Amino acid sequence: SYVYKKNHDVTKTWRGKTERLLRVDNHDFTMRPAFGGPAIPVGVDVQVESLDSISEVDMDFTMTLYLRHYWKDERLSFPSTTNKSMTFDGRLVRKIWVPDVFFVHSKRSFIHDTTTDNIMLRVFPDGHVLYSMRVTVTSMCNMDFSRFPLDSQTCSLELESYAYTDEDLMLYWKNGNESLKTDEKISLSRFLIQKFHTTSRLAFYSSTGWYNRLYINFTLRRHIFFFLLQTYFPATLMVILSWVSFWIDRRAVPARVSLGITTVLTMSTIITGVNASMPRVSYIKAVDIYLWVSFVFVFLSVLEYAAVNYLTTVQERKERKLRERFSCTCGIPHSKTMMLDGNYSEFDANSLAGYTRNQMVSEEEKQEKMVVHLAMSNESNSSRKRGLKGHMGLRIIQNTHAIDKYSRLIFPGTYIFFNLIYWSVFS
């Protein structure tokens, strides 16, 4: 049979053995170690467990980390033959001196307490102390959105002693850049974590003095694919859709007007949606430049049809006056002039107005024939001018068809040129 030997339990041999071994009651732990002497060095290292969220609206971030402090307090030294350390939970922390480190610029922070306070205290025989806690902190991060959403942000979590200046407490990174460890599984849905690094400097307060401050710096680069699908691609499609009106007949007023209004309203909705999820900054963001330039292109396509429609109306009014003048000059009914000044060919006009030589022609028929030839001559001259407009220096604005024709080239070419400049500058 096996004989099981129980380990010696020191808590049964002497009540309060741990506290008397550490001599907690024999010292005043309200004062720092080596009070009145040089500053006590307190080493710090951090292990980042998770980077929970980044908020552009509130300009803050939330991080969960293991914060560890290292210092030496000879009042906690104890004799030991095995040179092993003793580990305690948060109950002993309330009875001894610990560094009063706090998070500068933090908005909210707490120590986890499920299922018990996540605090550990480890004391070595020579008086060295390891104090560890699991903390979640939400801290401020000053972000620059001038290149949003093609931006990179650098945020910092700052640690500092609240009461002790650099003459009493010297905070430092225990192992330099190796003092900061991160979990390899840390990932964010909207950002790519590029790097973590540590720095330190002195902070000055006019009323209290100089303090050692430690920084946990991390750089984030925003994922662009989400914004390509939700913002850039829809805006580009709306601009391209507005160009469809250039291929629609200028006399189809309902089709072209409704298409222009629809694209303008859609662009306004996209701009409103993007700004609703962003802080109200007083400077222009990169996405604002793209959306507002796209909005201008859509709006100009509506104005382009307004110009085409107006010039078409002016031209038709001039033609109507010309027909009325011919009608008055020749003394024939207006209805006949309208019929002959339409889309009839020269053969049809001659068939209506031509007579044989042996046939007697009345005075009214002579006038009618004269109007036919005048109308045909006017139409022939107009077609000849259109064929030779480059040589005669006619303006584009005099031909409403040319506005749509040149818009089909100018609008896409200008927008492509803008995209090349935009993505080369901000990417």
C-alpha positions as a LaTeX table, in Angstrom:
\begin{tabular}{lrrr}
\hline
Residue & $x$ (\AA) & $y$ (\AA) & $z$ (\AA) \\
\hline
Ser1 & 0.00 & 0.00 & 0.00 \\
Tyr2 & 1.06 & 3.53 & $-0.73$ \\
Val3 & 1.57 & 5.99 & 2.06 \\
Tyr4 & 0.72 & 9.59 & 1.20 \\
Lys5 & 2.60 & 12.23 & 3.15 \\
Lys6 & 0.87 & 15.57 & 3.56 \\
Asn7 & 2.87 & 18.74 & 3.03 \\
His8 & 3.49 & 20.84 & 6.08 \\
Asp9 & 0.89 & 23.65 & 6.23 \\
Val10 & 2.43 & 26.69 & 7.93 \\
Thr11 & $-0.99$ & 28.32 & 8.38 \\
Lys12 & $-1.89$ & 25.64 & 10.95 \\
Thr13 & 1.26 & 25.87 & 13.02 \\
Trp14 & 1.14 & 29.58 & 13.70 \\
Arg15 & $-1.82$ & 31.85 & 13.21 \\
Gly16 & $-0.87$ & 34.87 & 11.18 \\
Lys17 & 2.41 & 33.27 & 10.19 \\
Thr18 & 2.56 & 35.04 & 6.81 \\
Glu19 & 2.04 & 38.54 & 8.16 \\
Arg20 & 4.53 & 38.02 & 11.02 \\
Leu21 & 7.01 & 36.53 & 8.60 \\
Leu22 & 6.78 & 39.69 & 6.45 \\
Arg23 & 6.57 & 41.91 & 9.55 \\
Val24 & 3.80 & 43.99 & 8.04 \\
Asp25 & 2.65 & 45.27 & 11.41 \\
Asn26 & 6.13 & 46.40 & 12.44 \\
His27 & 6.49 & 49.13 & 9.79 \\
Asp28 & 4.64 & 52.19 & 8.59 \\
Phe29 & 3.77 & 51.42 & 4.99 \\
Thr30 & 2.14 & 54.77 & 4.40 \\
Met31 & 5.60 & 56.03 & 3.47 \\
Arg32 & 7.59 & 54.91 & 0.46 \\
Pro33 & 10.64 & 52.66 & 0.85 \\
Ala34 & 13.84 & 54.53 & 1.82 \\
Phe35 & 11.81 & 57.59 & 2.76 \\
Gly36 & 14.01 & 60.70 & 2.93 \\
Gly37 & 16.67 & 59.10 & 0.73 \\
Pro38 & 17.13 & 58.93 & $-3.06$ \\
Ala39 & 14.26 & 58.20 & $-5.40$ \\
Ile40 & 13.11 & 54.62 & $-5.40$ \\
Pro41 & 13.35 & 53.01 & $-8.86$ \\
Val42 & 10.17 & 51.28 & $-10.02$ \\
Gly43 & 10.46 & 49.18 & $-13.17$ \\
Val44 & 7.40 & 48.64 & $-15.35$ \\
Asp45 & 6.54 & 46.14 & $-18.04$ \\
Val46 & 3.27 & 45.61 & $-19.87$ \\
Gln47 & 1.66 & 42.77 & $-21.76$ \\
Val48 & $-1.17$ & 43.92 & $-24.01$ \\
Glu49 & $-3.94$ & 41.34 & $-23.98$ \\
Ser50 & $-6.32$ & 43.01 & $-26.42$ \\
Leu51 & $-7.02$ & 46.26 & $-28.21$ \\
Asp52 & $-10.76$ & 46.27 & $-27.90$ \\
Ser53 & $-12.00$ & 49.25 & $-29.90$ \\
Ile54 & $-11.02$ & 52.45 & $-31.68$ \\
Ser55 & $-13.63$ & 55.22 & $-31.78$ \\
Glu56 & $-13.23$ & 58.04 & $-34.30$ \\
Val57 & $-16.30$ & 59.87 & $-32.99$ \\
Asp58 & $-15.09$ & 59.95 & $-29.36$ \\
Met59 & $-11.40$ & 59.99 & $-30.33$ \\
Asp60 & $-10.42$ & 57.28 & $-27.86$ \\
Phe61 & $-9.36$ & 53.65 & $-27.68$ \\
Thr62 & $-9.92$ & 50.82 & $-25.21$ \\
Met63 & $-7.14$ & 48.45 & $-24.21$ \\
Thr64 & $-6.87$ & 45.50 & $-21.82$ \\
Leu65 & $-3.40$ & 44.83 & $-20.42$ \\
Tyr66 & $-1.37$ & 43.23 & $-17.67$ \\
Leu67 & 0.46 & 45.98 & $-15.80$ \\
Arg68 & 3.44 & 44.88 & $-13.70$ \\
His69 & 5.61 & 46.88 & $-11.28$ \\
Tyr70 & 9.01 & 45.89 & $-9.88$ \\
Trp71 & 10.68 & 47.52 & $-6.90$ \\
Lys72 & 12.57 & 46.67 & $-3.72$ \\
Asp73 & 11.19 & 47.21 & $-0.23$ \\
Glu74 & 13.55 & 45.92 & 2.46 \\
Arg75 & 10.71 & 46.09 & 4.98 \\
Leu76 & 9.20 & 43.04 & 3.26 \\
Ser77 & 12.37 & 40.92 & 3.27 \\
Phe78 & 12.18 & 37.64 & 5.14 \\
Pro79 & 14.56 & 34.79 & 5.99 \\
Ser80 & 14.31 & 31.79 & 3.70 \\
Thr81 & 16.41 & 28.67 & 3.32 \\
Thr82 & 14.97 & 27.77 & $-0.08$ \\
Asn83 & 15.11 & 31.34 & $-1.50$ \\
Lys84 & 11.62 & 30.91 & $-2.88$ \\
Ser85 & 9.16 & 33.74 & $-3.27$ \\
Met86 & 5.77 & 34.03 & $-1.67$ \\
Thr87 & 2.68 & 34.91 & $-3.72$ \\
Phe88 & $-0.36$ & 36.75 & $-2.39$ \\
Asp89 & $-3.60$ & 38.13 & $-3.75$ \\
Gly90 & $-5.08$ & 41.61 & $-3.47$ \\
Arg91 & $-5.78$ & 41.44 & 0.25 \\
Leu92 & $-2.16$ & 42.05 & 1.18 \\
Val93 & $-1.86$ & 44.97 & $-1.26$ \\
Arg94 & $-4.08$ & 47.07 & 1.01 \\
Lys95 & $-1.57$ & 46.71 & 3.88 \\
Ile96 & 1.70 & 47.59 & 2.17 \\
Trp97 & 3.09 & 50.39 & 0.02 \\
Val98 & 2.58 & 50.10 & $-3.74$ \\
Pro99 & 3.36 & 52.65 & $-6.51$ \\
Asp100 & 0.52 & 55.08 & $-7.25$ \\
Val101 & 0.71 & 54.78 & $-11.02$ \\
Phe102 & $-2.27$ & 56.14 & $-12.98$ \\
Phe103 & $-3.17$ & 56.51 & $-16.68$ \\
Val104 & $-2.81$ & 60.04 & $-17.99$ \\
His105 & $-5.69$ & 61.25 & $-20.22$ \\
Ser106 & $-7.76$ & 58.18 & $-19.38$ \\
Lys107 & $-11.55$ & 58.46 & $-19.54$ \\
Arg108 & $-12.47$ & 55.19 & $-17.83$ \\
Ser109 & $-10.47$ & 52.37 & $-16.30$ \\
Phe110 & $-11.04$ & 49.48 & $-13.94$ \\
Ile111 & $-9.29$ & 46.46 & $-12.47$ \\
His112 & $-11.02$ & 43.20 & $-13.33$ \\
Asp113 & $-12.67$ & 41.56 & $-10.34$ \\
Thr114 & $-14.19$ & 38.34 & $-11.73$ \\
Thr115 & $-14.18$ & 35.95 & $-10.01$ \\
Thr116 & $-11.89$ & 37.81 & $-7.64$ \\
Asp117 & $-9.69$ & 40.89 & $-7.90$ \\
Asn118 & $-7.18$ & 40.24 & $-10.69$ \\
Ile119 & $-4.22$ & 41.34 & $-8.56$ \\
Met120 & $-1.08$ & 39.42 & $-7.72$ \\
Leu121 & 1.71 & 40.28 & $-5.30$ \\
Arg122 & 4.92 & 38.25 & $-5.25$ \\
Val123 & 7.54 & 38.92 & $-2.58$ \\
Phe124 & 11.12 & 37.61 & $-2.67$ \\
Pro125 & 13.32 & 37.00 & 0.40 \\
Asp126 & 15.58 & 39.97 & $-0.37$ \\
Gly127 & 12.61 & 42.36 & $-0.44$ \\
His128 & 12.06 & 42.55 & $-4.22$ \\
Val129 & 8.40 & 42.84 & $-5.10$ \\
Leu130 & 6.41 & 42.01 & $-8.22$ \\
Tyr131 & 3.00 & 43.68 & $-8.34$ \\
Ser132 & 0.74 & 42.69 & $-11.24$ \\
Met133 & $-2.83$ & 43.62 & $-12.15$ \\
Arg134 & $-5.18$ & 43.16 & $-15.08$ \\
Val135 & $-6.62$ & 46.49 & $-16.20$ \\
Thr136 & $-8.96$ & 47.73 & $-18.93$ \\
Val137 & $-8.51$ & 51.40 & $-19.75$ \\
Thr138 & $-10.19$ & 53.77 & $-22.19$ \\
Ser139 & $-7.87$ & 56.62 & $-23.03$ \\
Met140 & $-7.94$ & 59.67 & $-25.27$ \\
Cys141 & $-6.24$ & 59.58 & $-28.66$ \\
Asn142 & $-5.80$ & 62.78 & $-30.64$ \\
Met143 & $-6.50$ & 61.73 & $-34.23$ \\
Asp144 & $-5.85$ & 63.62 & $-37.44$ \\
Phe145 & $-8.51$ & 62.91 & $-40.08$ \\
Ser146 & $-7.11$ & 65.09 & $-42.87$ \\
Arg147 & $-6.28$ & 61.92 & $-44.86$ \\
Phe148 & $-9.30$ & 59.87 & $-43.77$ \\
Pro149 & $-9.93$ & 57.06 & $-44.74$ \\
Leu150 & $-6.42$ & 56.71 & $-46.19$ \\
Asp151 & $-4.85$ & 57.64 & $-42.87$ \\
Ser152 & $-2.62$ & 56.19 & $-40.18$ \\
Gln153 & $-3.13$ & 57.00 & $-36.51$ \\
Thr154 & $-0.64$ & 56.91 & $-33.64$ \\
Cys155 & $-2.08$ & 56.59 & $-30.15$ \\
Ser156 & $-0.38$ & 56.48 & $-26.77$ \\
Leu157 & $-1.21$ & 55.11 & $-23.36$ \\
Glu158 & 0.64 & 57.17 & $-20.74$ \\
Leu159 & 1.61 & 56.03 & $-17.24$ \\
Glu160 & 2.73 & 58.33 & $-14.46$ \\
Ser161 & 2.94 & 58.54 & $-10.67$ \\
Tyr162 & 0.21 & 60.74 & $-9.29$ \\
Ala163 & 1.84 & 61.91 & $-6.02$ \\
Tyr164 & 5.59 & 61.22 & $-6.22$ \\
Thr165 & 7.82 & 63.45 & $-8.31$ \\
Asp166 & 11.05 & 62.27 & $-9.91$ \\
Glu167 & 12.84 & 63.10 & $-6.65$ \\
Asp168 & 10.87 & 60.38 & $-4.81$ \\
Leu169 & 9.96 & 57.81 & $-7.48$ \\
Met170 & 11.71 & 56.99 & $-10.73$ \\
Leu171 & 9.52 & 55.15 & $-13.23$ \\
Tyr172 & 11.37 & 53.36 & $-16.03$ \\
Trp173 & 10.82 & 50.56 & $-18.51$ \\
Lys174 & 12.34 & 47.49 & $-16.92$ \\
Asn175 & 13.75 & 45.95 & $-20.10$ \\
Gly176 & 13.63 & 48.83 & $-22.56$ \\
Asn177 & 11.65 & 48.05 & $-25.70$ \\
Glu178 & 11.41 & 44.43 & $-24.55$ \\
Ser179 & 9.23 & 45.62 & $-21.68$ \\
Leu180 & 6.21 & 45.70 & $-23.98$ \\
Lys181 & 4.72 & 42.39 & $-25.08$ \\
Thr182 & 1.66 & 41.93 & $-27.26$ \\
Asp183 & $-0.58$ & 39.00 & $-28.00$ \\
Glu184 & $-0.07$ & 37.74 & $-31.55$ \\
Lys185 & $-3.82$ & 37.27 & $-31.93$ \\
Ile186 & $-4.60$ & 40.98 & $-31.55$ \\
Ser187 & $-6.50$ & 42.20 & $-34.60$ \\
Leu188 & $-9.00$ & 44.92 & $-35.43$ \\
Ser189 & $-11.74$ & 44.91 & $-38.04$ \\
Arg190 & $-11.00$ & 48.40 & $-39.38$ \\
Phe191 & $-7.29$ & 48.83 & $-38.62$ \\
Leu192 & $-4.02$ & 47.08 & $-39.21$ \\
Ile193 & $-1.69$ & 47.25 & $-36.21$ \\
Gln194 & 1.69 & 48.19 & $-37.61$ \\
Lys195 & 3.88 & 48.38 & $-34.50$ \\
Phe196 & 4.06 & 48.83 & $-30.73$ \\
His197 & 6.94 & 50.64 & $-29.05$ \\
Thr198 & 7.80 & 52.33 & $-25.77$ \\
Thr199 & 9.18 & 55.77 & $-24.89$ \\
Ser200 & 9.67 & 57.80 & $-21.72$ \\
Arg201 & 10.14 & 61.45 & $-20.83$ \\
Leu202 & 9.68 & 63.95 & $-18.04$ \\
Ala203 & 6.40 & 65.80 & $-17.61$ \\
Phe204 & 6.27 & 69.15 & $-15.86$ \\
Tyr205 & 3.43 & 70.60 & $-13.81$ \\
Ser206 & 3.80 & 74.18 & $-12.70$ \\
Ser207 & 2.30 & 73.52 & $-9.25$ \\
Thr208 & 3.94 & 70.23 & $-8.29$ \\
Gly209 & 7.11 & 69.69 & $-10.33$ \\
Trp210 & 8.62 & 67.07 & $-12.65$ \\
Tyr211 & 7.30 & 63.52 & $-13.05$ \\
Asn212 & 8.52 & 60.47 & $-14.93$ \\
Arg213 & 6.06 & 59.48 & $-17.65$ \\
Leu214 & 6.05 & 56.24 & $-19.64$ \\
Tyr215 & 4.41 & 55.88 & $-23.06$ \\
Ile216 & 2.97 & 52.85 & $-24.83$ \\
Asn217 & 2.81 & 53.92 & $-28.47$ \\
Phe218 & 1.11 & 51.98 & $-31.24$ \\
Thr219 & 0.52 & 52.85 & $-34.89$ \\
Leu220 & $-2.65$ & 51.86 & $-36.73$ \\
Arg221 & $-3.32$ & 51.91 & $-40.46$ \\
Arg222 & $-6.93$ & 51.92 & $-41.60$ \\
His223 & $-8.26$ & 49.19 & $-43.86$ \\
Ile224 & $-9.44$ & 50.89 & $-47.08$ \\
Phe225 & $-11.48$ & 48.03 & $-48.58$ \\
Phe226 & $-14.55$ & 48.77 & $-46.44$ \\
Phe227 & $-14.64$ & 52.38 & $-47.61$ \\
Leu228 & $-14.06$ & 51.37 & $-51.21$ \\
Leu229 & $-17.25$ & 49.29 & $-51.10$ \\
Gln230 & $-19.34$ & 51.66 & $-49.01$ \\
Thr231 & $-18.24$ & 55.10 & $-50.20$ \\
Tyr232 & $-15.89$ & 55.37 & $-53.17$ \\
Phe233 & $-17.44$ & 52.74 & $-55.43$ \\
Pro234 & $-21.07$ & 53.99 & $-55.02$ \\
Ala235 & $-19.96$ & 57.60 & $-55.56$ \\
Thr236 & $-18.10$ & 56.66 & $-58.73$ \\
Leu237 & $-21.12$ & 54.73 & $-60.02$ \\
Met238 & $-23.36$ & 57.76 & $-59.44$ \\
Val239 & $-21.00$ & 59.96 & $-61.44$ \\
Ile240 & $-20.92$ & 57.45 & $-64.30$ \\
Leu241 & $-24.71$ & 57.12 & $-64.15$ \\
Ser242 & $-25.08$ & 60.88 & $-64.54$ \\
Trp243 & $-23.19$ & 60.64 & $-67.84$ \\
Val244 & $-25.92$ & 58.42 & $-69.32$ \\
Ser245 & $-28.02$ & 61.55 & $-69.88$ \\
Phe246 & $-25.53$ & 62.68 & $-72.56$ \\
Trp247 & $-26.69$ & 59.78 & $-74.75$ \\
Ile248 & $-30.40$ & 60.45 & $-74.22$ \\
Asp249 & $-32.28$ & 62.58 & $-76.77$ \\
Arg250 & $-32.34$ & 66.19 & $-75.63$ \\
Arg251 & $-36.10$ & 66.32 & $-76.30$ \\
Ala252 & $-36.71$ & 63.57 & $-73.67$ \\
Val253 & $-37.04$ & 66.07 & $-70.85$ \\
Pro254 & $-38.57$ & 63.76 & $-68.17$ \\
Ala255 & $-35.91$ & 61.09 & $-68.64$ \\
Arg256 & $-32.92$ & 63.43 & $-68.41$ \\
Val257 & $-34.30$ & 65.57 & $-65.57$ \\
Ser258 & $-35.30$ & 62.60 & $-63.41$ \\
Leu259 & $-31.91$ & 60.93 & $-63.96$ \\
Gly260 & $-30.07$ & 64.10 & $-62.94$ \\
Ile261 & $-32.15$ & 64.67 & $-59.81$ \\
Thr262 & $-31.80$ & 61.02 & $-58.75$ \\
Thr263 & $-28.00$ & 61.07 & $-58.96$ \\
Val264 & $-27.79$ & 64.39 & $-57.10$ \\
Leu265 & $-29.98$ & 63.12 & $-54.25$ \\
Thr266 & $-28.02$ & 59.85 & $-54.03$ \\
Met267 & $-24.73$ & 61.72 & $-53.76$ \\
Ser268 & $-26.21$ & 63.90 & $-51.01$ \\
Thr269 & $-27.23$ & 60.75 & $-49.11$ \\
Ile270 & $-23.74$ & 59.27 & $-49.39$ \\
Ile271 & $-22.12$ & 62.48 & $-48.11$ \\
Thr272 & $-24.56$ & 62.69 & $-45.19$ \\
Gly273 & $-23.96$ & 59.06 & $-44.23$ \\
Val274 & $-20.19$ & 59.43 & $-44.16$ \\
Asn275 & $-20.27$ & 62.62 & $-42.08$ \\
Ala276 & $-22.74$ & 61.10 & $-39.60$ \\
Ser277 & $-20.16$ & 58.51 & $-38.50$ \\
Met278 & $-17.32$ & 61.02 & $-38.16$ \\
Pro279 & $-16.49$ & 63.71 & $-35.59$ \\
Arg280 & $-17.33$ & 67.25 & $-36.59$ \\
Val281 & $-13.86$ & 68.49 & $-37.41$ \\
Ser282 & $-13.21$ & 71.95 & $-38.82$ \\
Tyr283 & $-10.88$ & 70.84 & $-41.61$ \\
Ile284 & $-11.43$ & 69.00 & $-44.89$ \\
Lys285 & $-10.91$ & 65.25 & $-45.00$ \\
Ala286 & $-9.67$ & 63.28 & $-47.99$ \\
Val287 & $-13.03$ & 61.56 & $-48.37$ \\
Asp288 & $-14.74$ & 64.97 & $-48.41$ \\
Ile289 & $-12.63$ & 66.03 & $-51.38$ \\
Tyr290 & $-13.58$ & 62.93 & $-53.35$ \\
Leu291 & $-17.28$ & 63.05 & $-52.51$ \\
Trp292 & $-17.70$ & 66.76 & $-53.14$ \\
Val293 & $-15.82$ & 66.65 & $-56.43$ \\
Ser294 & $-18.06$ & 63.73 & $-57.45$ \\
Phe295 & $-21.08$ & 65.76 & $-56.37$ \\
Val296 & $-19.91$ & 68.67 & $-58.53$ \\
Phe297 & $-19.59$ & 66.36 & $-61.55$ \\
Val298 & $-23.14$ & 65.09 & $-61.01$ \\
Phe299 & $-24.46$ & 68.61 & $-60.55$ \\
Leu300 & $-22.67$ & 69.84 & $-63.68$ \\
Ser301 & $-24.32$ & 67.08 & $-65.71$ \\
Val302 & $-27.70$ & 68.52 & $-64.63$ \\
Leu303 & $-26.59$ & 72.04 & $-65.58$ \\
Glu304 & $-25.34$ & 70.69 & $-68.91$ \\
Tyr305 & $-28.82$ & 69.54 & $-69.83$ \\
Ala306 & $-30.28$ & 72.83 & $-68.62$ \\
Ala307 & $-27.98$ & 74.61 & $-71.10$ \\
Val308 & $-28.88$ & 72.16 & $-73.87$ \\
Asn309 & $-32.59$ & 72.57 & $-73.25$ \\
Tyr310 & $-32.36$ & 76.36 & $-73.11$ \\
Leu311 & $-30.34$ & 76.64 & $-76.32$ \\
Thr312 & $-32.69$ & 74.23 & $-78.07$ \\
Thr313 & $-35.64$ & 76.40 & $-77.07$ \\
Val314 & $-33.88$ & 79.52 & $-78.34$ \\
Gln315 & $-33.04$ & 77.86 & $-81.64$ \\
Glu316 & $-36.59$ & 76.61 & $-82.17$ \\
Arg317 & $-37.91$ & 80.09 & $-81.43$ \\
Lys318 & $-35.64$ & 81.57 & $-84.09$ \\
Glu319 & $-36.71$ & 78.96 & $-86.63$ \\
Arg320 & $-40.36$ & 79.62 & $-85.83$ \\
Lys321 & $-39.89$ & 83.34 & $-86.40$ \\
Leu322 & $-38.11$ & 82.59 & $-89.68$ \\
Arg323 & $-40.99$ & 80.45 & $-90.90$ \\
Glu324 & $-43.49$ & 83.10 & $-89.93$ \\
Arg325 & $-41.50$ & 85.73 & $-91.87$ \\
Phe326 & $-41.46$ & 83.57 & $-94.99$ \\
Ser327 & $-45.18$ & 82.98 & $-94.60$ \\
Cys328 & $-45.93$ & 86.70 & $-94.35$ \\
Thr329 & $-43.64$ & 87.59 & $-97.27$ \\
Cys330 & $-45.11$ & 85.14 & $-99.70$ \\
Gly331 & $-48.68$ & 85.56 & $-98.59$ \\
Ile332 & $-49.51$ & 81.86 & $-98.14$ \\
Pro333 & $-51.15$ & 80.12 & $-95.17$ \\
His334 & $-48.84$ & 79.25 & $-92.20$ \\
Ser335 & $-49.94$ & 75.63 & $-92.23$ \\
Lys336 & $-48.54$ & 75.07 & $-95.70$ \\
Thr337 & $-45.17$ & 76.51 & $-94.75$ \\
Met338 & $-45.00$ & 74.28 & $-91.68$ \\
Met339 & $-45.77$ & 71.25 & $-93.78$ \\
Leu340 & $-43.08$ & 71.99 & $-96.31$ \\
Asp341 & $-40.42$ & 73.11 & $-93.79$ \\
Gly342 & $-40.30$ & 69.77 & $-92.04$ \\
Asn343 & $-38.48$ & 66.54 & $-92.75$ \\
Tyr344 & $-39.50$ & 66.24 & $-96.40$ \\
Ser345 & $-36.88$ & 65.48 & $-99.01$ \\
Glu346 & $-36.23$ & 67.60 & $-102.05$ \\
Phe347 & $-37.93$ & 65.03 & $-104.25$ \\
Asp348 & $-41.10$ & 65.19 & $-102.17$ \\
Ala349 & $-41.05$ & 68.98 & $-102.28$ \\
Asn350 & $-40.68$ & 69.01 & $-106.06$ \\
Ser351 & $-43.46$ & 66.52 & $-106.43$ \\
Leu352 & $-45.69$ & 68.83 & $-104.43$ \\
Ala353 & $-44.64$ & 72.03 & $-106.14$ \\
Gly354 & $-43.58$ & 70.96 & $-109.69$ \\
Tyr355 & $-45.78$ & 71.30 & $-112.80$ \\
Thr356 & $-45.50$ & 70.43 & $-116.48$ \\
Arg357 & $-44.68$ & 73.09 & $-119.02$ \\
Asn358 & $-47.97$ & 72.72 & $-120.80$ \\
Gln359 & $-49.91$ & 73.23 & $-117.55$ \\
Met360 & $-51.27$ & 76.67 & $-116.73$ \\
Val361 & $-49.96$ & 78.01 & $-113.37$ \\
Ser362 & $-51.99$ & 80.39 & $-111.27$ \\
Glu363 & $-50.59$ & 83.24 & $-109.20$ \\
Glu364 & $-51.24$ & 81.43 & $-105.92$ \\
Glu365 & $-49.43$ & 78.34 & $-107.15$ \\
Lys366 & $-46.45$ & 80.44 & $-108.16$ \\
Gln367 & $-46.19$ & 81.85 & $-104.65$ \\
Glu368 & $-46.51$ & 78.35 & $-103.23$ \\
Lys369 & $-43.70$ & 77.11 & $-105.43$ \\
Met370 & $-41.54$ & 80.04 & $-104.37$ \\
Val371 & $-41.96$ & 79.17 & $-100.68$ \\
Val372 & $-41.04$ & 75.56 & $-101.36$ \\
His373 & $-37.78$ & 76.57 & $-102.97$ \\
Leu374 & $-37.03$ & 79.07 & $-100.21$ \\
Ala375 & $-37.56$ & 76.42 & $-97.54$ \\
Met376 & $-35.45$ & 73.90 & $-99.40$ \\
Ser377 & $-32.74$ & 76.47 & $-99.91$ \\
Asn378 & $-32.72$ & 77.30 & $-96.17$ \\
Glu379 & $-32.42$ & 73.63 & $-95.23$ \\
Ser380 & $-29.63$ & 73.07 & $-97.73$ \\
Asn381 & $-27.70$ & 76.06 & $-96.41$ \\
Ser382 & $-28.04$ & 74.82 & $-92.81$ \\
Ser383 & $-26.65$ & 71.37 & $-93.65$ \\
Arg384 & $-23.81$ & 72.97 & $-95.58$ \\
Lys385 & $-22.92$ & 75.14 & $-92.58$ \\
Arg386 & $-22.86$ & 72.13 & $-90.29$ \\
Gly387 & $-20.47$ & 70.37 & $-92.60$ \\
Leu388 & $-18.15$ & 73.35 & $-92.74$ \\
Lys389 & $-18.47$ & 74.68 & $-89.20$ \\
Gly390 & $-14.80$ & 73.99 & $-88.42$ \\
His391 & $-13.69$ & 76.21 & $-91.26$ \\
Met392 & $-16.21$ & 78.96 & $-90.60$ \\
Gly393 & $-15.40$ & 79.24 & $-86.86$ \\
Leu394 & $-18.87$ & 78.46 & $-85.51$ \\
Arg395 & $-19.11$ & 78.20 & $-81.78$ \\
Ile396 & $-20.08$ & 74.96 & $-80.05$ \\
Ile397 & $-22.83$ & 76.74 & $-78.20$ \\
Gln398 & $-24.58$ & 77.46 & $-81.52$ \\
Asn399 & $-25.11$ & 73.73 & $-82.04$ \\
Thr400 & $-26.89$ & 72.06 & $-79.16$ \\
His401 & $-25.92$ & 68.60 & $-80.40$ \\
Ala402 & $-22.24$ & 69.48 & $-79.99$ \\
Ile403 & $-22.64$ & 70.18 & $-76.24$ \\
Asp404 & $-23.71$ & 66.61 & $-75.57$ \\
Lys405 & $-21.09$ & 65.27 & $-77.97$ \\
Tyr406 & $-18.22$ & 67.06 & $-76.28$ \\
Ser407 & $-19.58$ & 66.33 & $-72.79$ \\
Arg408 & $-19.26$ & 62.61 & $-73.54$ \\
Leu409 & $-15.50$ & 63.16 & $-73.77$ \\
Ile410 & $-14.80$ & 66.01 & $-71.38$ \\
Phe411 & $-16.65$ & 64.68 & $-68.33$ \\
Pro412 & $-15.10$ & 61.14 & $-68.27$ \\
Gly413 & $-11.65$ & 62.45 & $-69.17$ \\
Thr414 & $-11.68$ & 65.08 & $-66.43$ \\
Tyr415 & $-12.98$ & 62.63 & $-63.82$ \\
Ile416 & $-10.33$ & 60.03 & $-64.68$ \\
Phe417 & $-7.65$ & 62.72 & $-64.43$ \\
Phe418 & $-8.98$ & 63.74 & $-61.01$ \\
Asn419 & $-8.86$ & 60.11 & $-59.80$ \\
Leu420 & $-5.27$ & 59.72 & $-60.93$ \\
Ile421 & $-4.23$ & 62.81 & $-58.97$ \\
Tyr422 & $-6.33$ & 61.89 & $-55.91$ \\
Trp423 & $-5.05$ & 58.34 & $-55.48$ \\
Ser424 & $-1.44$ & 59.31 & $-56.20$ \\
Val425 & $-1.53$ & 62.00 & $-53.50$ \\
Phe426 & $-3.44$ & 60.19 & $-50.73$ \\
Ser427 & $-2.53$ & 56.54 & $-51.22$ \\
\hline
\end{tabular}
